[in-house]
Amino acid sequence: ASALATLDVIQQEGLVENSAAMGDRLMPQLRALKDSGRYPIKDVRGKGLMVGLEFEAGNPGAAAAVTKACLDNGLMMLGTSSYEAVRFIPPLTVSADELDLGVELFTKALDATFVN
């Protein structure tokens, strides 16, 4: 019964559609960070709201440093165990404003880690 109720909420609140739309909003913002050349970002990949950002080789500890700087700014990020990468996995209910704020805080963390 609880699984069916969960599926009802997902459908009624359009969470799958929101995930796709917000993923379409997130990916270009992260790719713009990569393309700026300011940061050693190797790749941005994912689907919907499950997005990974991998740092270039030669930056040991980059993911941990960025994750820590994000946390210092109030943004929780997930690292990975084997790669210098971080994962974006916001809730399916995330709004455009919340997503944009997350990218802003992430950019501050990149600046603190690689530019300052």
C-alpha positions, 0 to 999 in steps of 0.5 A, spaced: 500 500 500 505 504 501 509 503 495 502 504 491 501 511 495 508 513 493 507 512 486 501 516 486 505 522 489 510 521 484 505 521 478 500 526 481 506 531 483 509 530 476 516 528 479 518 525 473 517 530 469 520 535 474 526 531 474 527 531 466 526 539 466 530 540 472 536 536 469 535 540 462 536 546 466 542 543 470 546 540 465 548 546 461 550 550 467 555 545 469 557 544 462 558 552 462 563 551 468 567 546 464 567 550 458 569 556 461 576 553 462 577 556 469 576 549 473 579 542 471 573 539 469 574 533 465 566 531 464 559 532 466 554 527 465 548 524 467 540 524 466 535 527 469 537 530 476 542 524 477 549 528 474 556 527 475 562 532 474 569 529 474 575 532 475 581 532 470 587 527 472 592 530 476 588 533 481 588 528 487 583 530 492 579 535 488 573 532 489 574 532 497 576 539 497 570 541 493 565 537 497 568 540 503 567 547 500 560 546 498 558 544 505 562 550 508 557 554 503 551 550 505 550 545 499 551 538 501 554 534 495 556 526 494 563 524 492 565 518 489 569 512 492 574 511 486 574 517 481 575 524 482 568 526 481 562 529 485 555 527 484 549 532 484 542 528 486 537 533 488 530 531 490 525 530 485 521 536 487 527 541 486 525 548 484 528 552 478 530 557 483 533 552 488 537 549 483 540 555 480 542 557 488 545 550 488 549 551 482 551 558 485 554 555 491 557 550 487 561 555 483 563 558 489 566 552 492 570 551 485 573 558 486 575 557 493 578 550 491 581 552 484 582 560 483 583 563 490 
